[in-house]
Amino acid sequence: MALWLSGTCSSRSLPCAWKVTHFSLRARAAPKVFCTPTLRRKMTFCFGGFSASALWSSTVSRCYSRGSKACPGGEEEKHTTRPPLEELFEVLEQRRDDLRTMPPDVAQRITRSLDRLKAEDLMVGPEMMQRPFLEVGYMDVGQNSDVTLCMFLLKKGASIPLHDHPQMHVFGRLLFGQMRVVSVNLEGAVPVKPMDPGDDARNSGKLRRSRSRQWARVFSSEVYGPAPRTYSLTPDVGNMHTLEAVEDCCFFDVVTPPYNPDESRDITYYRSKKDLWSASVGELCEIQEHWPRHFYTEPIPYKGPRPDAF
């Protein structure tokens, strides 16, 4: 049996947070993959996650690395590289307790899996852009309390406003198309005093609402694509970004830990006084919290492999 997730979207937690409403169990056929004849009757795998007996161990895992390896029983056999999505699901399960601290070896394993990931592994492609969704589509691949797996589809010209990922690591993979990405680092905040009504006749006696002005320094400004590309951000580096589709595009994200307002990880959107698309790397820009009322992500059913362990 394989544990699958289903959920509904919380508009306050967009763009990357979906709240799980229920779990369901579904049987799924699993094509066999063998390491040695000795293990043939004792271990099976299914694409998009594995179902294995207690014999699964790091020793067996090593049999699936690239090239020729010594497997249990002293046999030398060549093995093809395992599907990248299967490897990704495996590391997220095996190292689940380490995801929040993100040791370098875990980050490397996630990145290596994403580097080989293709659109067809997730059963998506440019033809999906013909679907009747508005501008930004969202696919829920899987989620638990430690990680969110999701995809975004952006039609040409669509954008995701500047937003943060508090206390999070994000590993992403542009699967097809082109998108422009500007990432910034938050520098600090300066409180803004209410405006004196006499300072501006246009206020007609009303005070401007007090907010916090913040400063952000542009960390990177790039166009990803058309070739697939892996990228990442940390809690301290490039943690805030805005994205715009230069052409129809799709990207896959691994977000850990997920957005969760109850754990002080609610998403915050911002707007910049300066056009970030024209800002230079290293430039300091004034930003302000801003809720984008017209931004919306439309749920799209995901039909690809899902992680069994979630």
C-alpha positions, 0 to 999 in steps of 0.5 A, a space after each residue: 500500500 502507498 500513502 498518498 496525500 490530498 489537500 486544499 489550498 489556503 489562500 493566506 499561505 500561498 504561494 507554497 503552502 497547502 494544508 493537508 485535509 485528509 490521508 488516503 491509502 491506495 494500492 499501487 503496482 510496483 515494477 521490480 528492480 533487482 540488485 542481485 538474484 539473491 534479493 529478487 524475491 525480497 525487494 521491490 520498488 515503485 517509481 516515485 517512492 519505494 516499498 521494500 522489506 526490512 532488507 533495505 539498507 544502506 548496503 543495498 542502496 549502494 548497489 544503485 550508485 553509478 557504475 559497477 559496485 560490489 553487491 551482497 554475495 560478492 557479485 559485480 554488476 552494472 546498474 543503471 542510475 535510479 530515477 531522480 524522483 525516486 532518489 529525491 523521495 528517498 533522501 527526504 524520507 531517510 534524512 527527514 530529521 535533518 531537513 530543518 538543520 540541512 547538513 551539507 551532505 543532505 543539501 548535496 543529495 537533494 541538489 544532485 537528484 534535482 540536477 537530473 530531474 526532467 519534466 517528464 519525470 513529473 508528468 508535465 510538459 509545455 502542452 499543459 500550458 494550454 490548460 484553461 487556467 488564469 496565469 499561475 497554476 499550482 500542483 501539490 506533489 506531496 506534503 508533511 510537517 517537514 517538507 512541501 513538494 510542489 510545482 508552479 506553472 506560469 504563463 508568459 508574462 505572469 509573475 509571483 510577487 516578492 515574498 519571503 521564506 522565513 527559516 526555510 530552505 528551498 531547492 528548485 528546478 526549472 523544468 521548461 521555459 524561461 523565467 526571470 528571478 530577482 533574489 534579495 537579502 533583507 538588510 533591516 527595518 526603519 519605523 515610519 512615523 504617522 504623517 502630520 495631517 498638515 504636511 499634505 493637503 491631499 490627506 484631508 486630515 487623515 493620518 497615513 497608516 504607520 508601517 515599517 520600511 525595510 531595506 533589501 539588497 539585490 543578491 542576484 538577478 538572472 533569467 533561467 532557461 530555456 535549459 532546465 536549471 537547479 537553484 536554491 535559497 537558504 534562510 539567510 541568502 537570497 531568501 526573498 525573491 520575485 519571479 516572472 515568466 519570460 516564456 511559458 514555464 514550470 518549476 518544481 520546489 522542495 520547501 523545508 520546513 513548510 509555511 506554517 503560521 503556527 510556527 512563525 513561518 507565515 508568508 509575507 509579500 512585499 513591494 519595492 519602491 524601485 523596479 527590481 527588474 531593473 535593479 543592479 546586483 548589490 543595489 539597496 532597495 526600499 521595500 514595504 509589506 504589501 498584500 497583493 490582492 489580485 495575485 492568485 494561484 489556481 490549483 491544477 491536479 497532479 498525476 505524477 509519482 508521489 512519495 510513499 512515505 508522506 
